[in-house]
């Protein structure tokens, strides 16, 4: 029965990191689109915000994709780094949630906490 539980956790882990990788690809595409959208009518403040959003999405997306690839390849360094970085992402998202009360932000944070839990479990099975 314990082996069934381990298979279930491993399957959930792989499904979750795959979902995060796909999300990272969408963030990269969104960041790239923002980067290349130009408008002569855009004010300088709006332009600065667009560049910030673009850099944020690109860096967040690239980070996710790199971590997901490393986790799929069982890179030992990827497990603790994933736990730390998604903890930081979750903390920032909760900060944003406290101001915006966005339900999607709360759901993203819950999925990040779930990923941290699964990554910790997977890492523990790798080192034991």
CNS distance restraints for C-alpha pairs under 8 A (distance, minus, plus):
assign (resid   1 and name CA) (resid   5 and name CA) 6.59 0.50 0.50
assign (resid   2 and name CA) (resid   6 and name CA) 6.37 0.50 0.50
assign (resid   3 and name CA) (resid   7 and name CA) 6.26 0.50 0.50
assign (resid   4 and name CA) (resid   8 and name CA) 6.19 0.50 0.50
assign (resid   5 and name CA) (resid   9 and name CA) 6.19 0.50 0.50
assign (resid   6 and name CA) (resid  10 and name CA) 6.11 0.50 0.50
assign (resid   7 and name CA) (resid  11 and name CA) 6.06 0.50 0.50
assign (resid   8 and name CA) (resid  12 and name CA) 6.11 0.50 0.50
assign (resid   9 and name CA) (resid  13 and name CA) 5.98 0.50 0.50
assign (resid   9 and name CA) (resid 118 and name CA) 6.92 0.50 0.50
assign (resid   9 and name CA) (resid 121 and name CA) 7.83 0.50 0.50
assign (resid   9 and name CA) (resid 122 and name CA) 7.74 0.50 0.50
assign (resid  10 and name CA) (resid  14 and name CA) 6.17 0.50 0.50
assign (resid  10 and name CA) (resid 122 and name CA) 6.85 0.50 0.50
assign (resid  11 and name CA) (resid  15 and name CA) 6.09 0.50 0.50
assign (resid  12 and name CA) (resid  16 and name CA) 5.97 0.50 0.50
assign (resid  12 and name CA) (resid 118 and name CA) 7.53 0.50 0.50
assign (resid  13 and name CA) (resid  17 and name CA) 6.16 0.50 0.50
assign (resid  13 and name CA) (resid 115 and name CA) 7.12 0.50 0.50
assign (resid  13 and name CA) (resid 118 and name CA) 5.49 0.50 0.50
assign (resid  13 and name CA) (resid 119 and name CA) 6.81 0.50 0.50
assign (resid  13 and name CA) (resid 122 and name CA) 7.48 0.50 0.50
assign (resid  14 and name CA) (resid  18 and name CA) 6.01 0.50 0.50
assign (resid  14 and name CA) (resid  72 and name CA) 7.64 0.50 0.50
assign (resid  15 and name CA) (resid  19 and name CA) 6.19 0.50 0.50
assign (resid  16 and name CA) (resid  20 and name CA) 6.23 0.50 0.50
assign (resid  16 and name CA) (resid 115 and name CA) 6.50 0.50 0.50
assign (resid  17 and name CA) (resid  21 and name CA) 6.06 0.50 0.50
assign (resid  17 and name CA) (resid  68 and name CA) 5.80 0.50 0.50
assign (resid  17 and name CA) (resid  71 and name CA) 7.89 0.50 0.50
assign (resid  17 and name CA) (resid 115 and name CA) 7.31 0.50 0.50
assign (resid  18 and name CA) (resid  22 and name CA) 6.27 0.50 0.50
assign (resid  18 and name CA) (resid  68 and name CA) 6.94 0.50 0.50
assign (resid  19 and name CA) (resid  23 and name CA) 6.14 0.50 0.50
assign (resid  20 and name CA) (resid  24 and name CA) 6.05 0.50 0.50
assign (resid  20 and name CA) (resid  64 and name CA) 6.64 0.50 0.50
assign (resid  20 and name CA) (resid  65 and name CA) 7.70 0.50 0.50
assign (resid  20 and name CA) (resid  68 and name CA) 7.32 0.50 0.50
assign (resid  21 and name CA) (resid  25 and name CA) 6.33 0.50 0.50
assign (resid  21 and name CA) (resid  64 and name CA) 5.91 0.50 0.50
assign (resid  21 and name CA) (resid  65 and name CA) 4.95 0.50 0.50
assign (resid  21 and name CA) (resid  68 and name CA) 5.68 0.50 0.50
assign (resid  21 and name CA) (resid  69 and name CA) 7.95 0.50 0.50
assign (resid  22 and name CA) (resid  26 and name CA) 6.39 0.50 0.50
assign (resid  22 and name CA) (resid  65 and name CA) 7.82 0.50 0.50
assign (resid  23 and name CA) (resid  27 and name CA) 6.23 0.50 0.50
assign (resid  23 and name CA) (resid  61 and name CA) 7.33 0.50 0.50
assign (resid  24 and name CA) (resid  28 and name CA) 6.22 0.50 0.50
assign (resid  24 and name CA) (resid  60 and name CA) 7.04 0.50 0.50
assign (resid  24 and name CA) (resid  61 and name CA) 3.86 0.50 0.50
assign (resid  24 and name CA) (resid  62 and name CA) 6.45 0.50 0.50
assign (resid  24 and name CA) (resid  63 and name CA) 7.68 0.50 0.50
assign (resid  24 and name CA) (resid  64 and name CA) 5.29 0.50 0.50
assign (resid  24 and name CA) (resid  65 and name CA) 5.56 0.50 0.50
assign (resid  25 and name CA) (resid  29 and name CA) 6.26 0.50 0.50
assign (resid  25 and name CA) (resid  61 and name CA) 6.03 0.50 0.50
assign (resid  25 and name CA) (resid  62 and name CA) 7.61 0.50 0.50
assign (resid  25 and name CA) (resid  65 and name CA) 6.87 0.50 0.50
assign (resid  26 and name CA) (resid  30 and name CA) 6.06 0.50 0.50
assign (resid  26 and name CA) (resid  61 and name CA) 7.40 0.50 0.50
assign (resid  27 and name CA) (resid  31 and name CA) 5.95 0.50 0.50
assign (resid  27 and name CA) (resid  57 and name CA) 5.19 0.50 0.50
assign (resid  27 and name CA) (resid  58 and name CA) 6.28 0.50 0.50
assign (resid  27 and name CA) (resid  60 and name CA) 7.20 0.50 0.50
assign (resid  27 and name CA) (resid  61 and name CA) 4.93 0.50 0.50
assign (resid  28 and name CA) (resid  32 and name CA) 6.04 0.50 0.50
assign (resid  28 and name CA) (resid  57 and name CA) 6.12 0.50 0.50
assign (resid  28 and name CA) (resid  58 and name CA) 4.74 0.50 0.50
assign (resid  28 and name CA) (resid  59 and name CA) 7.83 0.50 0.50
assign (resid  28 and name CA) (resid  60 and name CA) 7.93 0.50 0.50
assign (resid  28 and name CA) (resid  61 and name CA) 5.07 0.50 0.50
assign (resid  28 and name CA) (resid  62 and name CA) 6.63 0.50 0.50
assign (resid  29 and name CA) (resid  33 and name CA) 6.11 0.50 0.50
assign (resid  29 and name CA) (resid  58 and name CA) 7.87 0.50 0.50
assign (resid  30 and name CA) (resid  34 and name CA) 6.21 0.50 0.50
assign (resid  30 and name CA) (resid  54 and name CA) 7.40 0.50 0.50
assign (resid  30 and name CA) (resid  57 and name CA) 6.89 0.50 0.50
assign (resid  30 and name CA) (resid  58 and name CA) 7.82 0.50 0.50
assign (resid  31 and name CA) (resid  35 and name CA) 6.11 0.50 0.50
assign (resid  31 and name CA) (resid  53 and name CA) 7.00 0.50 0.50
assign (resid  31 and name CA) (resid  54 and name CA) 4.11 0.50 0.50
assign (resid  31 and name CA) (resid  55 and name CA) 6.57 0.50 0.50
assign (resid  31 and name CA) (resid  56 and name CA) 7.46 0.50 0.50
assign (resid  31 and name CA) (resid  57 and name CA) 4.87 0.50 0.50
assign (resid  31 and name CA) (resid  58 and name CA) 5.00 0.50 0.50
assign (resid  32 and name CA) (resid  36 and name CA) 6.31 0.50 0.50
assign (resid  32 and name CA) (resid  54 and name CA) 6.61 0.50 0.50
assign (resid  32 and name CA) (resid  58 and name CA) 6.99 0.50 0.50
assign (resid  33 and name CA) (resid  37 and name CA) 6.14 0.50 0.50
assign (resid  33 and name CA) (resid  54 and name CA) 7.90 0.50 0.50
assign (resid  34 and name CA) (resid  50 and name CA) 6.31 0.50 0.50
assign (resid  34 and name CA) (resid  51 and name CA) 7.26 0.50 0.50
assign (resid  34 and name CA) (resid  53 and name CA) 7.53 0.50 0.50
assign (resid  34 and name CA) (resid  54 and name CA) 5.41 0.50 0.50
assign (resid  35 and name CA) (resid  50 and name CA) 7.24 0.50 0.50
assign (resid  35 and name CA) (resid  51 and name CA) 6.25 0.50 0.50
assign (resid  35 and name CA) (resid  54 and name CA) 5.56 0.50 0.50
assign (resid  35 and name CA) (resid  55 and name CA) 7.99 0.50 0.50
assign (resid  38 and name CA) (resid  42 and name CA) 7.78 0.50 0.50
assign (resid  42 and name CA) (resid  46 and name CA) 6.23 0.50 0.50
assign (resid  42 and name CA) (resid  47 and name CA) 6.34 0.50 0.50
assign (resid  43 and name CA) (resid  47 and name CA) 6.15 0.50 0.50
assign (resid  44 and name CA) (resid  48 and name CA) 6.18 0.50 0.50
assign (resid  45 and name CA) (resid  49 and name CA) 6.30 0.50 0.50
assign (resid  46 and name CA) (resid  50 and name CA) 6.11 0.50 0.50
assign (resid  47 and name CA) (resid  51 and name CA) 6.23 0.50 0.50
assign (resid  48 and name CA) (resid  52 and name CA) 6.18 0.50 0.50
assign (resid  49 and name CA) (resid  53 and name CA) 6.09 0.50 0.50
assign (resid  50 and name CA) (resid  54 and name CA) 6.01 0.50 0.50
assign (resid  51 and name CA) (resid  55 and name CA) 6.12 0.50 0.50
assign (resid  52 and name CA) (resid  56 and name CA) 6.03 0.50 0.50
assign (resid  53 and name CA) (resid  57 and name CA) 6.07 0.50 0.50
assign (resid  54 and name CA) (resid  58 and name CA) 6.03 0.50 0.50
assign (resid  55 and name CA) (resid  59 and name CA) 5.95 0.50 0.50
assign (resid  56 and name CA) (resid  60 and name CA) 5.96 0.50 0.50
assign (resid  57 and name CA) (resid  61 and name CA) 5.83 0.50 0.50
assign (resid  58 and name CA) (resid  62 and name CA) 5.98 0.50 0.50
assign (resid  59 and name CA) (resid  63 and name CA) 6.03 0.50 0.50
assign (resid  60 and name CA) (resid  64 and name CA) 6.30 0.50 0.50
assign (resid  61 and name CA) (resid  65 and name CA) 6.21 0.50 0.50
assign (resid  62 and name CA) (resid  66 and name CA) 6.09 0.50 0.50
assign (resid  63 and name CA) (resid  67 and name CA) 6.17 0.50 0.50
assign (resid  64 and name CA) (resid  68 and name CA) 6.06 0.50 0.50
assign (resid  65 and name CA) (resid  69 and name CA) 6.16 0.50 0.50
assign (resid  66 and name CA) (resid  70 and name CA) 6.16 0.50 0.50
assign (resid  67 and name CA) (resid  71 and name CA) 6.03 0.50 0.50
assign (resid  67 and name CA) (resid  78 and name CA) 6.13 0.50 0.50
assign (resid  67 and name CA) (resid  82 and name CA) 6.59 0.50 0.50
assign (resid  68 and name CA) (resid  72 and name CA) 6.11 0.50 0.50
assign (resid  69 and name CA) (resid  73 and name CA) 6.28 0.50 0.50
assign (resid  70 and name CA) (resid  74 and name CA) 6.16 0.50 0.50
assign (resid  70 and name CA) (resid  75 and name CA) 5.28 0.50 0.50
assign (resid  70 and name CA) (resid  78 and name CA) 5.88 0.50 0.50
assign (resid  71 and name CA) (resid  75 and name CA) 5.89 0.50 0.50
assign (resid  71 and name CA) (resid  78 and name CA) 5.88 0.50 0.50
assign (resid  71 and name CA) (resid  79 and name CA) 6.92 0.50 0.50
assign (resid  74 and name CA) (resid  78 and name CA) 7.61 0.50 0.50
assign (resid  75 and name CA) (resid  79 and name CA) 7.55 0.50 0.50
assign (resid  77 and name CA) (resid  81 and name CA) 6.44 0.50 0.50
assign (resid  78 and name CA) (resid  82 and name CA) 5.80 0.50 0.50
assign (resid  79 and name CA) (resid  83 and name CA) 6.38 0.50 0.50
assign (resid  79 and name CA) (resid 119 and name CA) 6.26 0.50 0.50
assign (resid  79 and name CA) (resid 120 and name CA) 7.26 0.50 0.50
assign (resid  79 and name CA) (resid 123 and name CA) 6.03 0.50 0.50
assign (resid  80 and name CA) (resid  84 and name CA) 6.23 0.50 0.50
assign (resid  80 and name CA) (resid 120 and name CA) 7.95 0.50 0.50
assign (resid  81 and name CA) (resid  85 and name CA) 5.96 0.50 0.50
assign (resid  82 and name CA) (resid  86 and name CA) 5.83 0.50 0.50
assign (resid  82 and name CA) (resid 116 and name CA) 7.30 0.50 0.50
assign (resid  82 and name CA) (resid 119 and name CA) 7.47 0.50 0.50
assign (resid  83 and name CA) (resid  87 and name CA) 5.97 0.50 0.50
assign (resid  83 and name CA) (resid 116 and name CA) 5.18 0.50 0.50
assign (resid  83 and name CA) (resid 119 and name CA) 6.84 0.50 0.50
assign (resid  83 and name CA) (resid 120 and name CA) 7.19 0.50 0.50
assign (resid  84 and name CA) (resid  88 and name CA) 6.29 0.50 0.50
assign (resid  85 and name CA) (resid  89 and name CA) 6.15 0.50 0.50
assign (resid  86 and name CA) (resid  90 and name CA) 5.91 0.50 0.50
assign (resid  86 and name CA) (resid 112 and name CA) 6.02 0.50 0.50
assign (resid  86 and name CA) (resid 113 and name CA) 7.65 0.50 0.50
assign (resid  86 and name CA) (resid 115 and name CA) 7.97 0.50 0.50
assign (resid  86 and name CA) (resid 116 and name CA) 6.81 0.50 0.50
assign (resid  87 and name CA) (resid  91 and name CA) 6.14 0.50 0.50
assign (resid  87 and name CA) (resid 112 and name CA) 7.48 0.50 0.50
assign (resid  87 and name CA) (resid 113 and name CA) 7.37 0.50 0.50
assign (resid  87 and name CA) (resid 116 and name CA) 7.33 0.50 0.50
assign (resid  88 and name CA) (resid  92 and name CA) 6.22 0.50 0.50
assign (resid  89 and name CA) (resid  93 and name CA) 6.07 0.50 0.50
assign (resid  89 and name CA) (resid 109 and name CA) 7.87 0.50 0.50
assign (resid  89 and name CA) (resid 112 and name CA) 7.83 0.50 0.50
assign (resid  90 and name CA) (resid  94 and name CA) 6.10 0.50 0.50
assign (resid  90 and name CA) (resid 108 and name CA) 7.97 0.50 0.50
assign (resid  90 and name CA) (resid 109 and name CA) 5.09 0.50 0.50
assign (resid  90 and name CA) (resid 112 and name CA) 6.30 0.50 0.50
assign (resid  90 and name CA) (resid 113 and name CA) 7.20 0.50 0.50
assign (resid  91 and name CA) (resid  95 and name CA) 6.26 0.50 0.50
assign (resid  92 and name CA) (resid  96 and name CA) 6.25 0.50 0.50
assign (resid  93 and name CA) (resid  97 and name CA) 5.99 0.50 0.50
assign (resid  93 and name CA) (resid 105 and name CA) 6.27 0.50 0.50
assign (resid  93 and name CA) (resid 106 and name CA) 7.43 0.50 0.50
assign (resid  93 and name CA) (resid 108 and name CA) 7.89 0.50 0.50
assign (resid  93 and name CA) (resid 109 and name CA) 6.29 0.50 0.50
assign (resid  94 and name CA) (resid  98 and name CA) 6.10 0.50 0.50
assign (resid  94 and name CA) (resid 105 and name CA) 7.64 0.50 0.50
assign (resid  94 and name CA) (resid 106 and name CA) 7.10 0.50 0.50
assign (resid  94 and name CA) (resid 109 and name CA) 7.03 0.50 0.50
assign (resid  95 and name CA) (resid  99 and name CA) 6.88 0.50 0.50
assign (resid  96 and name CA) (resid 100 and name CA) 6.04 0.50 0.50
assign (resid  96 and name CA) (resid 101 and name CA) 7.72 0.50 0.50
assign (resid  96 and name CA) (resid 105 and name CA) 7.76 0.50 0.50
assign (resid  97 and name CA) (resid 101 and name CA) 4.68 0.50 0.50
assign (resid  97 and name CA) (resid 102 and name CA) 5.71 0.50 0.50
assign (resid  97 and name CA) (resid 103 and name CA) 7.95 0.50 0.50
assign (resid  97 and name CA) (resid 105 and name CA) 6.19 0.50 0.50
assign (resid  97 and name CA) (resid 106 and name CA) 6.58 0.50 0.50
assign (resid 101 and name CA) (resid 105 and name CA) 7.86 0.50 0.50
assign (resid 101 and name CA) (resid 106 and name CA) 7.98 0.50 0.50
assign (resid 102 and name CA) (resid 106 and name CA) 6.50 0.50 0.50
assign (resid 103 and name CA) (resid 107 and name CA) 6.25 0.50 0.50
assign (resid 104 and name CA) (resid 108 and name CA) 6.14 0.50 0.50
assign (resid 105 and name CA) (resid 109 and name CA) 6.24 0.50 0.50
assign (resid 106 and name CA) (resid 110 and name CA) 6.24 0.50 0.50
assign (resid 107 and name CA) (resid 111 and name CA) 6.22 0.50 0.50
assign (resid 108 and name CA) (resid 112 and name CA) 6.19 0.50 0.50
assign (resid 109 and name CA) (resid 113 and name CA) 6.23 0.50 0.50
assign (resid 110 and name CA) (resid 114 and name CA) 6.20 0.50 0.50
assign (resid 111 and name CA) (resid 115 and name CA) 6.13 0.50 0.50
assign (resid 112 and name CA) (resid 116 and name CA) 6.17 0.50 0.50
assign (resid 113 and name CA) (resid 117 and name CA) 6.23 0.50 0.50
assign (resid 114 and name CA) (resid 118 and name CA) 6.21 0.50 0.50
assign (resid 115 and name CA) (resid 119 and name CA) 5.91 0.50 0.50
assign (resid 116 and name CA) (resid 120 and name CA) 6.07 0.50 0.50
assign (resid 117 and name CA) (resid 121 and name CA) 6.30 0.50 0.50
assign (resid 118 and name CA) (resid 122 and name CA) 6.08 0.50 0.50
assign (resid 119 and name CA) (resid 123 and name CA) 5.93 0.50 0.50
assign (resid 120 and name CA) (resid 124 and name CA) 6.11 0.50 0.50
assign (resid 121 and name CA) (resid 125 and name CA) 6.43 0.50 0.50
assign (resid 122 and name CA) (resid 126 and name CA) 6.34 0.50 0.50
assign (resid 123 and name CA) (resid 127 and name CA) 6.34 0.50 0.50
assign (resid 124 and name CA) (resid 128 and name CA) 6.08 0.50 0.50
